[in-house]
């Protein structure tokens, strides 16, 4: 256990030394690397920046979300040029068609929703799928930015209220109850979609009624 703690401590020190010369732009850089190449402890890093510099909360959230969107362009290019072949090799035909149908119906939300979720969500696979199904680059970037912005904003507010240990606690809860977290978020999303459709239909009905003389 002591060895594991030492490795984690050394890793955090190394990350801090790399990011220090970049100032606030370190958040953007590390988010881009995380999205493009390798998974990094983004929640811990962003929470650390916000906890030590609370008045720049929105700036750090914006930079982290922007970095995630920018870094995802690398996977977008890979997915757009050959992602469907990769997905068909890794997924069963039923699973592939289910994901494809989800993007056809609600492509923006199908990407934004996973972008809001912390690990162990297989987010890079979703990004690859979005590119493989030829999602518009600008909608792709906006969906990732929106999802990540909400995720890091909530993380930042919780960090300021409860301290940086909320990252470890939240990560443990999500990992242990990941299925139920997904179900709860999916239920909330479904309620929002139904409400949005109802309001849209109500507006259409109002507009279609003849104006009173």
URCOR-V200254 format. One line per field, one symbol per residue. ss: DSSP state (~ for helix, > for strand, _ for the rest). phi: phi as a letter, one per 40 degrees, with the letter a starting at -180 (. if undefined). burial: + if it has 24 or more other ideal C-beta (glycine too) atoms within 12 Angstrom, else -. Layout:
# URCOR-V200254
ss=???
phi=???
burial=???
This chain:
# URCOR-V200254
ss=_~~~~~~~~~~~~~~~~~~~____~~~~~~~~~~~~_____~~~~~~~~~~~_~~~~~~~~~~~~~~~~~~~~~~~~~~~~~~~~~~~~~__~~~~~~~~~~~~~~~~~~~~~~~~______~~~~~~~~~~____~~~~~~~~~~~~~~~~~~~~~~~~~~__~~~~~~~~~~~~_~~~~~~~~~~~~~~~~~~~~~~~~~~~~~~~_____
phi=.ccccccccccccccccccdccgccccccccccdccbbcbcdccccccdcccaccbdccccccccccccccccdcdcccccaccccccccbcdccccccccccccaccccccdcccccdcdccccccccdcccgcddccdccccdcccccccccdccccccbgcccccccccccccbddcccccccccccccccccccccccccccccccccc
burial=--------------+---+----+-+++++++++++---+++++++++++++----+-++++++++++++++++++-+++--++--+--------+--++-++--++++++++++++++-+-+++++++++++-+---++++++++++++++++++-+++---+-++--++--+------+---+---+------------------------
